[in-house]
Amino acid sequence: MASRDSPSISKDTAAEIQRYGSDEGYAPLIMDLVAHPKGTVSLEELIILNPETSEGTLQERLDTLAKVGVLATATSTRQSSSDNRLYYYLTETARAVFTRNQMFSPDPLKEMFNRLEHTERFCELLEKPRPKIDAKTVDLNQNQVPTGF
């Protein structure tokens, strides 16, 4: 039973999200989304964070995670059209499933992320304007439905 502040999630949906969260091909992407200090991550950032995975494979996995409801996308309108303006973030449903199943605890992942040595390009990307997304949407410690974008 879902709490008043938690989205109602079917058992099938929860099982599918949990399955992708446990998959070694998809879990690193989810960890990157949880650990990222901005809460939204561009494809270019994911490419830098996952150098062993081709861009095509990353895009396929991101598309799959979007189809099953693990992540969603938002576009930054505050960047030039030549910049990659599409950003990925965890959905409320995925966050609730991961929290319920004690998967992807944000604090250790963020600590690990902060210990990584980031390239100059990655640091530049961190400073890019991002889409405005309700803070509850990207904070795994919350179990509230986002109020809007």
Secondary structure, DSSP 8 states (H G I E B T S, - for coil): ---TTS----HHHHHHHHHHHH-TTTHHHHHHHHH-TTS-EEHHHHHHH-TTS-HHHHHHHHHHHHHTTSEEEEE-SSS-TTS--EEEEE-HHHHHHHHHTT-S-HHHHHHHHHHS---HHHHHHHTS------HHHH-TT--------
